[in-house]
Amino acid sequence: MTTVQQSFPAPPQALWNALPAGVAAIGGQGPYYDPMRGFVSCRTGMSFLSWGQEITATVAPAAGGSTLTILTSLKMGIFDWGEGKRLAHRFAAAVAQAAGTHAQA
């Protein structure tokens, strides 16, 4: 299981509107958007090296903007060999680009 959290100088609604770009960037399948709770969940497909991942991303207001939290977990297996972290960072980068912003340090 991997958790990546990034802050953005953009309102939560801007990040929420950009979430489909993150889903597309990781090849997410079957996305489920829950605007009331501010999250999207999807899964990646099986590949030569992986059974795939379950991904949940949440958007929350934060001081000076909003926070994007991405949680990844294996569908099957024990070690993801960094796949979850790579997917989470790819997701966050696509959301940032679509929202026209960048992550804050």
Phi and psi in degrees as a GROMACS rama.xvg file:
@    title "Ramachandran Plot"
@    xaxis  label "Phi"
@    yaxis  label "Psi"
@TYPE xy
-128.556  138.564  THR-2
-124.133  128.515  THR-3
-124.312  129.393  VAL-4
-126.238  130.452  GLN-5
-134.922  143.226  GLN-6
-100.371  144.611  SER-7
-131.443  143.106  PHE-8
-83.7598  51.909  PRO-9
-138.574  151.175  ALA-10
-66.6438  153.913  PRO-11
-53.8936  -36.9158  PRO-12
-63.3502  -35.7084  GLN-13
-64.8325  -41.8971  ALA-14
-68.3768  -41.0508  LEU-15
-58.0899  -43.9827  TRP-16
-66.6466  -21.8731  ASN-17
-92.0976  -6.58061  ALA-18
-57.8324  -37.1102  LEU-19
-58.2794  -29.6164  PRO-20
-66.4775  -37.4248  ALA-21
-66.665  -41.9701  GLY-22
-61.3468  -45.0489  VAL-23
-64.722  -37.7498  ALA-24
-63.5225  -30.5259  ALA-25
-100.808  3.33704  ILE-26
70.1744  34.1404  GLY-27
-62.5052  138.698  GLY-28
-114.414  144.022  GLN-29
58.9007  47.1155  GLY-30
-64.5473  142.268  PRO-31
-123.576  117.386  TYR-32
-101.677  129.618  TYR-33
-121.915  90.9719  ASP-34
-65.9992  -26.9442  PRO-35
-66.2722  -37.9567  MET-36
-101.186  -5.00488  ARG-37
71.6536  42.5991  GLY-38
-141.766  159.579  PHE-39
-128.895  143.009  VAL-40
-129.29  147.024  SER-41
-157.7  -178.851  CYS-42
-139.927  156.149  ARG-43
-101.672  158.488  THR-44
-81.3832  171.189  GLY-45
-74.3458  144.607  MET-46
-132.147  -177.466  SER-47
-60.4375  -32.8688  PHE-48
-105.852  -2.81911  LEU-49
-150.826  151.101  SER-50
-83.4422  -5.18884  TRP-51
105.157  172.789  GLY-52
-131.706  152.001  GLN-53
-100.001  130.12  GLU-54
-123.587  134.237  ILE-55
-128.534  129.337  THR-56
-123.626  133.495  ALA-57
-121.053  148.037  THR-58
-118.094  131.11  VAL-59
-138.868  146.843  ALA-60
-65.4854  147.568  PRO-61
-147.153  164.563  ALA-62
-58.8166  124.277  ALA-63
80.3673  11.8568  GLY-64
154.14  -122  GLY-65
-152.119  165.801  SER-66
-121.875  134.678  THR-67
-109.618  122.897  LEU-68
-116.852  125.705  THR-69
-118.347  124.807  ILE-70
-115.427  126.886  LEU-71
-120.083  146.473  THR-72
-148.752  147.119  SER-73
-67.4921  142.44  LEU-74
-69.6807  -38.4  LYS-75
-152.552  139.844  MET-76
120.7  179.399  GLY-77
-114.246  -44.6577  ILE-78
-113.181  135.901  PHE-79
-102.469  -1.18863  ASP-80
53.1223  33.6469  TRP-81
88.4863  -1.34379  GLY-82
-61.7824  -42.2299  GLU-83
-61.4218  -43.7914  GLY-84
-64.8639  -42.4268  LYS-85
-62.4231  -44.2217  ARG-86
-61.8356  -44.1741  LEU-87
-62.3921  -43.1706  ALA-88
-68.7839  -36.8763  HIS-89
-64.9759  -42.132  ARG-90
-60.223  -50.1584  PHE-91
-62.2453  -40.6972  ALA-92
-63.9111  -40.6782  ALA-93
-67.0516  -39.2583  ALA-94
-64.9213  -44.6838  VAL-95
-60.0603  -45.0398  ALA-96
-63.5035  -44.7673  GLN-97
-66.6261  -31.249  ALA-98
-84.0771  -8.80986  ALA-99
71.5372  35.8814  GLY-100
-139.838  -170.976  THR-101
-144.44  158.521  HIS-102
-71.1275  146.078  ALA-103
-93.5062  147.011  GLN-104
